[in-house]
Amino acid sequence: MVADNSHTCSFTLAALRTNVTSVLLFFGLVMFFSLECAAFNNAGNRNTTMALYYQKAAGGFGIFTSICAGWLTMHLTFASTNLPVPVPIGDLSNVSIFSRSKRSSESAEESKDV
């Protein structure tokens, strides 16, 4: 389960360059898997009260994640069938979250000129 969570964390970081809906989707998955692991750990240690709280919180994040996945699926379905209903997903392609410094971009341009 830990390996699944680490892959989901890396997908969350990679989604920062695409759109808000994907970021929220993967964040919800990270929280869901983390809380489910905590719930099963507490259930294994016979701490059923805390396991129930973690289970409920994980269920909330599971519902949140399924809503985000449904919204993204609706956007992709409408876009692929050319329906005139734009479904906003929060495009992040123009936002420079991990921008390079001016120096590295200038040196890249100089190497292209050579």
VMD Tcl script that draws the C-alpha trace (Angstrom):
set ca {
  {0.00 0.00 0.00}
  {2.92 2.35 0.68}
  {4.24 1.89 -2.87}
  {0.83 2.82 -4.28}
  {0.79 5.98 -2.19}
  {4.29 7.03 -3.28}
  {3.33 6.61 -6.94}
  {0.20 8.65 -6.36}
  {2.30 11.41 -4.74}
  {4.55 11.54 -7.80}
  {1.50 11.68 -10.09}
  {0.19 14.59 -7.99}
  {3.42 16.51 -8.53}
  {3.34 15.74 -12.25}
  {-0.27 16.93 -12.49}
  {0.73 20.41 -11.28}
  {1.53 21.28 -14.90}
  {-1.84 20.16 -16.36}
  {-5.05 21.29 -14.62}
  {-6.62 21.89 -11.21}
  {-9.00 18.94 -11.48}
  {-6.16 16.44 -11.92}
  {-4.28 17.91 -8.97}
  {-7.37 17.64 -6.77}
  {-8.02 14.11 -8.03}
  {-4.55 12.85 -7.16}
  {-4.50 14.76 -3.85}
  {-7.77 13.06 -2.94}
  {-6.27 9.68 -3.81}
  {-3.22 10.34 -1.62}
  {-5.43 11.28 1.31}
  {-7.79 8.34 0.70}
  {-4.99 5.76 0.63}
  {-3.23 7.31 3.63}
  {-6.37 7.33 5.75}
  {-7.30 3.80 4.69}
  {-3.83 2.60 5.73}
  {-4.25 4.35 9.09}
  {-7.69 2.78 9.53}
  {-6.47 -0.74 8.83}
  {-3.43 -0.21 11.06}
  {-5.63 0.87 13.97}
  {-8.08 -1.96 13.32}
  {-5.18 -4.42 13.43}
  {-4.08 -2.95 16.75}
  {-7.64 -3.35 18.12}
  {-8.18 0.40 18.33}
  {-11.59 0.29 16.68}
  {-12.67 3.78 17.71}
  {-9.83 5.49 15.84}
  {-10.16 3.02 12.97}
  {-13.78 4.11 12.54}
  {-12.82 7.80 12.46}
  {-10.11 7.16 9.88}
  {-12.53 5.04 7.84}
  {-15.11 7.84 7.79}
  {-12.51 10.42 6.78}
  {-11.24 8.12 4.04}
  {-14.79 7.71 2.79}
  {-15.16 11.47 2.54}
  {-11.99 11.74 0.50}
  {-13.16 8.80 -1.62}
  {-16.37 10.64 -2.47}
  {-14.41 13.82 -3.19}
  {-12.06 11.87 -5.47}
  {-14.93 10.23 -7.35}
  {-16.56 13.64 -7.91}
  {-13.29 15.00 -9.32}
  {-12.89 11.93 -11.54}
  {-16.46 12.30 -12.79}
  {-15.91 15.98 -13.56}
  {-12.73 15.21 -15.50}
  {-14.47 12.38 -17.37}
  {-17.35 14.70 -18.25}
  {-14.89 17.29 -19.58}
  {-13.06 14.71 -21.70}
  {-16.31 13.22 -23.00}
  {-17.75 16.59 -23.98}
  {-14.48 17.64 -25.63}
  {-14.11 14.41 -27.62}
  {-17.68 14.47 -28.94}
  {-17.58 18.18 -29.86}
  {-20.47 19.16 -27.62}
  {-20.76 22.95 -27.31}
  {-20.75 22.78 -23.49}
  {-17.37 23.81 -22.08}
  {-16.64 22.13 -18.77}
  {-13.97 24.16 -16.93}
  {-11.13 22.16 -15.40}
  {-8.73 24.97 -14.43}
  {-5.95 24.93 -16.99}
  {-2.51 25.27 -15.39}
  {-0.39 25.01 -18.53}
  {0.27 28.78 -18.59}
  {1.11 29.02 -14.88}
  {4.83 28.76 -14.22}
  {5.01 26.74 -11.02}
  {8.44 25.24 -11.62}
  {9.91 27.91 -13.86}
  {13.55 27.98 -14.74}
  {15.69 30.92 -13.81}
  {16.58 33.53 -16.39}
  {20.17 32.40 -16.45}
  {19.34 28.80 -17.41}
  {16.87 29.90 -20.10}
  {19.41 32.34 -21.55}
  {22.09 29.66 -21.66}
  {19.63 27.32 -23.40}
  {18.96 29.98 -26.04}
  {22.71 30.52 -26.56}
  {23.27 26.81 -27.11}
  {20.50 26.78 -29.74}
  {22.18 29.60 -31.67}
  {25.46 27.69 -31.94}
}
mol new
graphics top color blue
foreach p $ca { graphics top sphere $p radius 0.5 }
foreach p [lrange $ca 0 end-1] q [lrange $ca 1 end] { graphics top cylinder $p $q radius 0.2 }
display resetview
